[in-house]
Amino acid sequence: MNADSNNKSSKQLLKKAYDCKSHEFEALLEKINEELAKNKDDQDALTAKLVLTSKMAVKRADSKIDS
């Protein structure tokens, strides 16, 4: 895969991180981690991971409040 292709993939992952539903969290996190394994300095993939893990934390906190 070339740099342009990797960049497109990272941008798509970032968009998915913003738009994903809670049942998609784990599968998407796995894809993001795979992208980061290829390039640990990929800013879009790092941001996607930050967005997704933040959403996961909020969901977890909300579920503890509801309990």
C-alpha positions, 0 to 999 in steps of 0.5 A: 500500500502506498502513502496516499492509500494509507492516508485515505484509509486513516481518514476513513477510520477517523470519519468512522470513529466519529460516526460509529455506534457502540456495537461497532466500537471493538471492531473499529478499535481493532482496525485502528490498531492495525493501521497504527501497527503499520505507522505509529505516527499516523495522526489521523489514526491516532486521532481516531483512536482518541475519539473512539476510546473517549466514546467508549469511556463515556459509554462505560461511565453512562452505564455505571450511572444507570446501574 
